[in-house]
Amino acid sequence: MPLTELTERIERLAIQDGTIITAYHALSFVRSSDVSEPVPAVYKPSLCVIAQGAKQVLLGPESYFYDPGSYLVASVHLPITGQVIDASPEKPYLSLQLQFEMDQILDIIQQPYFTENTGHKSHRALVIGQMSNSLHEAILRLIRLLDTPEDLPALAPYAVREIIYRMLQTEQGNTIRNFALLGSRAQRIVPVIEQINREYTEPMRVDNLAKAAGMSTSSFFSCFKEVTAMTPLQYQKRLRLTEARRLLLATMSDATSVAYQVGYESATQFNREYARLFGQPPIRDVRRFLGMNPQ
């Protein structure tokens, strides 16, 4: 599928490397003129599309690859590790991310005209699918509206609604729909994941989370891992460490104070788990990232 217009529009608006927030708050572009190291991040519920280049995403022990012609959807907040693996100054990596709310999906699947497709269904909250022509055209309609920002308040909600509808009609639509379908196993995990994201610095009681999901502890543990590819404690740890790294880079605070800020009770444990995830202890990692002498 030719993505010429999509590539040209993103390249014209994303003139520098980094993340660019557009005039429509839920839509952002990413440009990278070089391949990247693995970078931990937290995906919000969103649709991600690559116009040029390629990316590898790690979710727990699983690896996902996507490039032009495919899309990635995260149906819940997910701590991942992303790496741009195809980019150059001549052909930079170009992608977009459109964030959405589960209520937007629920509103569509409750309509009488909506019919469930016959595609694959799983409980995993991260999926890769093949871009359809109709989804591609719907995305272009939203991006074209950026040429006339005064039209965004009136027209962007309808463009986004079409994108979500088209996304639900792809082969991964049933899996995405499952996270909005009231009472489904996957949907019962969604508010618990939102709670963990709000309260990630607090001690975790898995039995309380299971009760909130209306499940036994063993069923909750199994379902949570089906959705996120990690246990609740592993999920919380990834949130804490990803936020800790962001704070260290943004504020240059000392590692001990950041450890306590993100919920650790032991600085030693924090340093050990940080090094396991990022490859080096906090201060050396920050110095390396900023191009300083790691010693």
Phi and psi in degrees as a GROMACS rama.xvg file:
@    title "Ramachandran Plot"
@    xaxis  label "Phi"
@    yaxis  label "Psi"
@TYPE xy
-65.0275  130.77  PRO-2
-115.443  29.2404  LEU-3
-58.273  -50.1988  THR-4
-65.1248  -41.7819  GLU-5
-60.5729  -45.1893  LEU-6
-61.3719  -47.2568  THR-7
-63.7856  -40.6627  GLU-8
-69.0662  -42.4749  ARG-9
-65.7601  -42.6336  ILE-10
-64.3616  -33.8279  GLU-11
-71.2972  -34.3177  ARG-12
-90.0566  -29.2184  LEU-13
-102.873  83.2269  ALA-14
-86.3541  -13.0946  ILE-15
-127.336  155.609  GLN-16
-63.5308  146.11  ASP-17
124.799  -170.24  GLY-18
-98.525  131.085  THR-19
-116.937  118.551  ILE-20
-83.3155  126.62  ILE-21
-86.2578  179.631  THR-22
-66.2489  -19.2559  ALA-23
-98.4728  115.353  TYR-24
-55.3586  -31.6228  HIS-25
-86.5072  -4.83609  ALA-26
-111.644  128.873  LEU-27
-136.379  157.093  SER-28
-117.703  152.542  PHE-29
-127.927  134.544  VAL-30
-127.894  137.677  ARG-31
-143.944  125.611  SER-32
-89.6713  4.82368  SER-33
-151.188  159.522  ASP-34
-65.1775  157.235  VAL-35
-118.428  165.175  SER-36
-77.5045  164.677  GLU-37
-62.1571  128.093  PRO-38
-123.13  113.83  VAL-39
-66.8027  141.412  PRO-40
-156.415  174.415  ALA-41
-121.258  115.405  VAL-42
-76.3745  132.532  TYR-43
-86.9461  164.779  LYS-44
-54.3418  119.185  PRO-45
-166.705  161.384  SER-46
-106.272  128.693  LEU-47
-119.997  133.286  CYS-48
-133.165  133.598  VAL-49
-99.3663  127.114  ILE-50
-91.3423  -30.144  ALA-51
-154.982  136.338  GLN-52
98.1114  -162.159  GLY-53
-156.398  157.848  ALA-54
-143.621  146.938  LYS-55
-114.345  134.69  GLN-56
-124.244  130.761  VAL-57
-106.229  127.802  LEU-58
-122.657  107.509  LEU-59
57.9196  -127.951  GLY-60
-87.6465  -0.0269244  PRO-61
-96.8772  146.393  GLU-62
-117.75  133.48  SER-63
-123.507  136.3  TYR-64
-120.749  132.898  PHE-65
-145.806  155.714  TYR-66
-151.884  -174.786  ASP-67
-56.2048  137.415  PRO-68
98.9507  -10.3266  GLY-69
-126.377  169.236  SER-70
-136.983  160.893  TYR-71
-123.588  137.237  LEU-72
-126.366  128.264  VAL-73
-105.238  120.384  ALA-74
-89.7426  -14.9274  SER-75
-140.015  173.974  VAL-76
-64.4755  126.243  HIS-77
-134.009  123.564  LEU-78
-76.7407  117.839  PRO-79
-128.224  173.829  ILE-80
-124.018  121.436  THR-81
-112.957  146.65  GLY-82
-144.433  120.973  GLN-83
-73.4108  122.914  VAL-84
-116.74  -0.756443  ILE-85
-144.449  105.437  ASP-86
-165.889  150.912  ALA-87
-156.307  162.347  SER-88
-58.0263  -34.0958  PRO-89
-75.307  -36.3563  GLU-90
-131.768  79.881  LYS-91
-67.2516  154.817  PRO-92
-67.2067  129.272  TYR-93
-133.941  127.229  LEU-94
-147.681  168.606  SER-95
-131.777  154.781  LEU-96
-133.119  126.633  GLN-97
-116.158  111.673  LEU-98
-80.6687  146.55  GLN-99
-141.313  168.285  PHE-100
-111.172  149.695  GLU-101
-60.8428  -30.4892  MET-102
-62.1405  -31.5936  ASP-103
-66.7441  -38.2405  GLN-104
-70.6038  -44.2197  ILE-105
-59.5067  -40.4705  LEU-106
-59.7657  -36.4793  ASP-107
-76.7093  -45.6657  ILE-108
-71.5468  -14.5391  ILE-109
-85.995  -8.36342  GLN-110
-74.1266  144.917  GLN-111
-63.6178  -24.1068  PRO-112
-79.9983  -13.1166  TYR-113
-78.8655  130.026  PHE-114
-121.267  137.239  THR-115
-70.6641  134.365  GLU-116
-82.034  178.674  ASN-117
-103.973  20.708  THR-118
-74.7332  -177.905  GLY-119
-66.9846  146.473  HIS-120
-130.579  132.527  LYS-121
-141.291  178.939  SER-122
-102.042  0.513674  HIS-123
-72.3565  134.088  ARG-124
-83.7149  -3.18459  ALA-125
-121.034  123.442  LEU-126
-135.77  151.935  VAL-127
-115.814  133.871  ILE-128
-137.118  168.184  GLY-129
-87.7458  131.701  GLN-130
-65.8187  130.842  MET-131
-92.8485  158.847  SER-132
-60.3499  -39.6626  ASN-133
-67.9533  -37.549  SER-134
-67.9543  -41.7114  LEU-135
-58.9736  -46.0342  HIS-136
-66.0732  -37.6504  GLU-137
-64.1047  -40.1783  ALA-138
-63.4331  -42.7159  ILE-139
-61.1346  -37.5926  LEU-140
-62.2513  -38.2639  ARG-141
-67.3436  -45.4637  LEU-142
-65.4849  -34.9863  ILE-143
-62.5129  -29.4557  ARG-144
-64.207  -20.8065  LEU-145
-64.9735  -18.732  LEU-146
-70.2478  -23.5059  ASP-147
-130.067  77.7398  THR-148
-55.1277  -27.3837  PRO-149
-65.4783  -18.8837  GLU-150
-87.7187  -13.2327  ASP-151
-58.7792  -46.82  LEU-152
-58.719  -35.5521  PRO-153
-84.077  -37.4231  ALA-154
-106.923  -28.0476  LEU-155
-58.6923  -41.1722  ALA-156
-58.4135  -35.0517  PRO-157
-73.1759  -37.2271  TYR-158
-64.5918  -41.8219  ALA-159
-66.5062  -39.1771  VAL-160
-59.7656  -41.9335  ARG-161
-65.2939  -41.2072  GLU-162
-58.5942  -46.4006  ILE-163
-64.034  -42.1154  ILE-164
-59.7814  -47.3734  TYR-165
-64.9968  -37.0789  ARG-166
-61.4087  -40.7164  MET-167
-70.7136  -16.3316  LEU-168
-90.319  -4.01065  GLN-169
-80.5236  177.061  THR-170
-67.1141  -18.1183  GLU-171
-97.1385  4.89752  GLN-172
-59.5206  -38.1394  GLY-173
-64.52  -38.4914  ASN-174
-65.2781  -44.7979  THR-175
-63.8424  -44.624  ILE-176
-58.9573  -35.4328  ARG-177
-59.3282  -28.6858  ASN-178
-78.8106  -12.4938  PHE-179
-105.85  -14.6436  ALA-180
-73.7879  112.505  LEU-181
-57.2283  128.75  LEU-182
93.0644  -11.6884  GLY-183
-70.4597  157.818  SER-184
-57.6635  -44.6302  ARG-185
-64.7505  -42.0927  ALA-186
-65.6362  -32.526  GLN-187
-68.374  -20.6948  ARG-188
-82.2575  -25.6009  ILE-189
-55.8343  -52.7556  VAL-190
-64.4939  -27.5664  PRO-191
-68.7837  -42.0076  VAL-192
-62.3698  -40.9175  ILE-193
-62.1891  -38.9854  GLU-194
-64.6333  -43.7819  GLN-195
-61.3639  -39.4747  ILE-196
-65.2266  -34.4661  ASN-197
-74.2757  -34.2051  ARG-198
-118.473  31.1763  GLU-199
-64.4187  -19.4491  TYR-200
-82.7991  -10.8824  THR-201
-89.4166  153.711  GLU-202
-58.8147  142.213  PRO-203
-97.6635  133.552  MET-204
-116.239  101.869  ARG-205
-62.0988  -34.8847  VAL-206
-64.3609  -35.7907  ASP-207
-68.4277  -38.3994  ASN-208
-65.6772  -39.9359  LEU-209
-62.2832  -40.5328  ALA-210
-63.4784  -40.6797  LYS-211
-63.5621  -31.0209  ALA-212
-85.8906  -5.4881  ALA-213
71.3241  35.0832  GLY-214
-130.647  160.698  MET-215
-69.759  161.458  SER-216
-60.4643  -42.4187  THR-217
-67.4395  -40.553  SER-218
-66.4285  -40.6439  SER-219
-62.8832  -45.9531  PHE-220
-57.946  -45.0113  PHE-221
-65.8895  -44.5657  SER-222
-67.3825  -40.7976  CYS-223
-59.8606  -41.6247  PHE-224
-70.8353  -33.2985  LYS-225
-60.11  -40.0742  GLU-226
-76.2609  -44.498  VAL-227
-108.737  -9.18498  THR-228
66.9197  19.3309  ALA-229
-152.752  163.92  MET-230
-77.8259  163.737  THR-231
-55.5316  -41.8448  PRO-232
-68.2599  -38.6352  LEU-233
-63.3159  -40.1343  GLN-234
-61.2135  -49.3594  TYR-235
-61.0939  -40.676  GLN-236
-61.3621  -42.9693  LYS-237
-63.7346  -39.9183  ARG-238
-60.7151  -46.3944  LEU-239
-62.0564  -46.5699  ARG-240
-70.7864  -36.844  LEU-241
-65.0021  -42.5856  THR-242
-68.5147  -36.124  GLU-243
-60.8597  -43.4805  ALA-244
-64.6465  -40.5135  ARG-245
-60.2952  -43.5455  ARG-246
-65.7038  -41.636  LEU-247
-61.3308  -41.7247  LEU-248
-74.6293  -33.8739  LEU-249
-82.4486  -33.0715  ALA-250
-115.224  -13.5066  THR-251
56.5913  30.5351  MET-252
-71.6559  163.387  SER-253
-76.1195  153.793  ASP-254
-62.4912  -36.6744  ALA-255
-64.6759  -46.1884  THR-256
-65.433  -36.9096  SER-257
-67.0205  -38.8295  VAL-258
-57.0007  -47.3036  ALA-259
-68.6994  -33.6236  TYR-260
-64.7688  -34.5912  GLN-261
-94.3952  4.94511  VAL-262
112.637  -1.28077  GLY-263
-76.7385  143.76  TYR-264
-99.0187  -13.1863  GLU-265
-128.587  120.131  SER-266
-66.0382  -32.9648  ALA-267
-63.9382  -45.2342  THR-268
-63.4068  -41.127  GLN-269
-58.8469  -48.9833  PHE-270
-60.2488  -40.4323  ASN-271
-66.3267  -46.2884  ARG-272
-73.0329  -32.49  GLU-273
-63.4184  -46.3604  TYR-274
-64.7325  -34.5608  ALA-275
-65.4744  -38.4213  ARG-276
-80.8491  -43.8698  LEU-277
-101.262  -4.73565  PHE-278
92.7878  -16.32  GLY-279
-148.73  158.16  GLN-280
-60.4218  161.493  PRO-281
-50.9786  -53.4517  PRO-282
-66.0078  -42.1975  ILE-283
-64.8476  -37.5647  ARG-284
-64.6678  -43.7463  ASP-285
-64.3178  -44.1772  VAL-286
-61.1051  -42.5215  ARG-287
-63.5572  -44.33  ARG-288
-62.5892  -37.4195  PHE-289
-86.4089  1.81595  LEU-290
78.7243  19.7215  GLY-291
-93.8833  169.799  MET-292
-66.3187  115.971  ASN-293
-66.1013  -14.6479  PRO-294
